[in-house]
Amino acid sequence: MSEIAEVKDIRFVIKIDNKNPVELVDLTKSLFSLASQFSSYVEKNGNHKEEREAKLYVKEIKSGSVIVELVELATVGMIPFVENVNTVVGFAEYCKKAYNFLLKGEGKKPELTQSDYKELSAIVNPIAKDKASQINFSTTINGNVNFTFNLDSTQSNAVQNIVKRELDFLKVPEQQDDKFEKVVMTWFQARGNIKSKSGNKGIIEELNKKELNVIFEDDNVKEKMLHSDINPFTTAFVVDVKILNINGKPSIYKITNFHEHFEITEE
């Protein structure tokens, strides 16, 4: 059977059983946060570049309760993936595990960033604000429904309270006002895996003699610096960076732009 023939109609369905009208701003933020969480999920779990850049699109909005059916499409060509049964269903399971851990402490604690916590809270905000309402998450494959989980108003409020406590525990980096342009950075340590979010360390001697953790504002910059023909350990990179502080101390270089590179020569 050809790959094209195996493409299925796979949808991620969000149903809000609301008792009061849902404010448009809350619904928009909820769906935006859901889309952002999906982007983070496929970026970490996608098997190739096109899959990692896939987005959720609205397939249908039904009347009655607020029912939104979402599909995953490649940004290039606007076609569904044969593999999207894995990413869509996998993403639904990721949401279930994240909320179950927040509410019940079930399973292994997911690696959630400050943005993840805020987005998981925003997704259920329309429910938290509407007593006796409920949100249902499910997937469908060729019309066959696979119920995933639901949250009511009480649970949604509990999620938001737990998120607030978790954010208090996080050591959130504070961004300095200064942006440093065209500074020279060398790698102290670099990870070869494009999905890796940690483990990269660099040195910018004119700013700090010590190595600091490195993150990227743009994955395209990351690919150019770490996943091209350039040998990162024999090369110096001219970059723009922001410094992020933790507890008042410089801890992270956030690379915002990559200008050029040159070989390091030993005298």
N, C-alpha and C positions, 0 to 999 in steps of 0.2 A: 504494500500500500504506500502511495506517495506521501510525502510530508504534508503537502497541501490538503490532501484528502482527510488527514487526521486532525485538522484544525477544528476545535469545538467552540460552541457558544458558551463562554464561561463568564459569569458575572458575579460581582461582589455587591450584595444588596443591603442597603441600610433602610430600615423602616422605623419611623418615629411615630409611636401612638401617642399623640399629644392631646391634652385636654383643653389647653388654651392655644391661641394662635402663636406660632413660633416667630420670634422677631427675626427679620431677614438678616441682620448683622450677625446674630448668634448662629444661624444656620450656615451662613457663608463662612464664618470662622471655623465652624465645626468641620465642614467639608474641606476647607483649605488645609486644616490641620491633618485631616485624614489623608489627603493627597501627599502632604509633606512626609508623613510617617511611611507611606507606601514608597516614596522615593528613597528614603533612608533604608528601607528594608531591601529593595531590589539592588541598591548600590552595594550593600554588604553581602547579598546572597546571589546576585546575578552571575551567570556563568560566562558571559561575554559582554563587550562594551555596549552593544545595542540593547541587551536585556537590562543592563544596569541603568540605562538612560530612559527606560520605559516609563510612561505616565498613565494615570487613571483618567478615563474620559467618561462623561455622562452619556449613557446609552439611552436611558428612558427615565422620565419622572412621571409617576402615576398619581392619580387623584385619590381622594379619601384621606387617609393618613399621609404623612410625608414619606414617600417611598422613592428612593433614588437608586437606580441600578447603574453600576460602574463597570467599565471594561478596561483591560490593559491593552495598550497599543504601543507599537514601536514608534518613536518620534520620526524616524525616517520611513516614509512610505505609508504611515498610518495603517498598518496591518497588525492583526493579532498574532501572538507567538503560538507556535505549537506547544511550547513549554509552559504557557501561562497558567495551565491547570496547577502547576507546582507553585508558581509565584503568587497567584491570587489566593489559592487555598492556604498556602503557607503563610501569607500575610494575615489572613483571617485568624489562623491559629496563633500567630504572633500577638495579635491584639487580645485574643482570649487569654493567653498566658500572662500578658502584661497586666491586664485588669484583675485577673484572678490572684496574681501575686500581691497587687496593691490592696485588694480587699481581704484576701484570706491568707496571704503568705504562702500560697501553694507553689511548689516547684522551685527551681533555681531562680535567684534574683536576676532579672534581665539587666544587661548593661545599658542603662538609660542616661542620657545627657540632660542638661537643664532644658534644652529645647524639647526633647522627648517628653519629659514630665509635663511641660506647659501644653504641648499639643494633645497629649492623652486627656488632660483636663478640659481643654477647649472642645474636644470631640463630643463630650457628654454634657457640655454646659447647657444646651437647650433643654435637656431632661432634668438637670439639677434645678433649673429655675421653674419647672412646671410640675407641681405636686400631682401624683398619681399617673404620671406619664411613664413611658418606657421606650427604650431603643433596642431594636433587634438587629443582630448581625448574622448574615447567612451568605452562602454561595450557591450558585446554580450552575449546573453543567447540562447543556442541552435541555433546559427547562426543569431538570430534576433538582429539587431543593435539598441542600445540606445545611440544616440549622447549625449555627456555631455557638452563639451565646446571646444573652440579653442583660440589660441593666435597667433597673427602675430608678425613680427619682431619689429614693433614699440611698441606694447604692452609689448613684452618681455624685450625690453630695459627699458621701464618705470618701469616694475617690479624690475629689477636689481637696478635702481636708488632709488626706494622707499625702497628696502631692505637695501641698504647702509645707508640711513637715519635712518631707524628703528634700525639698529645695533648700530649706534651712540648714540641712546637714551637709549639702554639697559645698565644696570650696569653689565658689564661682569666680573665674578669672575676671579681673577688672581691667578694662582696656585703657591704656594711656592715651592722652590726647595726641601725642606726637606720632607721626608716621615717618619712618626713615626710608628714603628713596635712594636707589642705586648704591646699596652697601654690598660688600663682598662677603659671601658665606661659603664655608666649606662644611662637608659632612663629617660628623664624628661617628654617627651610626645611622644606617638607612635600611628600611625594610623593603624587600623585593615584591611583596604582595600588595597589589593595588588596593585591596579591600582593607588592609591594615590601617587602623585609626591611631595607633600608638607605636612607640618604639623608634621614631625618627628623631634624631638629635643633630643640631648644627652649631657651628661656632661663627660668630661675627665679631672679630677681634676689636673693631673700633667701637662696639657697643658693650661688649662683655667678654672677658677672657675665658669664662666658663662656657661649656656647652649647655644649651637649653633645648627643651622639647620643641619640635617643629610640627605645625599643622598648616593646612593649605586652605585658602579661601575658595579656590577653584580647582577641581580635579584635573582639568586640562593642563594647568601649570604643574601639578603633581606628576602627570604622565610624562611631560617634557623633561622634567628634572630627574626622574627616577626610573622611567620605563622606556627610554629611548636607547640609542647606541652610545650615549655618553656614559663613560665610567665615572660614577659620582665621587669615587675616592681619589681620583687623580685630577679632579676638576674643581675650579672655583666658579661660583655662580654670582652674577650680579642681579640682585633682587630688591624689591620693595617689601618692607615688613612693618608690622605693628607688634608692639611688645604687650603681652598680657601678663598681668600680675596675679599672684596668689598670695593672700595675706601680706600684701604690700611689697612683695619681692618679685623681680622679673623672673618669670618661669617658662614662658612660651613665646616663640617667634611664630607669628602668623604671616605666612608669605602671601602677599596680595598680587604680586606681579613678578615675572621672570624676564629679564632683558637680554642677557647674553651669558656666555660661559667661555672660559679659557683654561688651557692645560696648566697645571702647577709644575713649574720647573724647579729642579733641585740643583743648587750650585755646589 
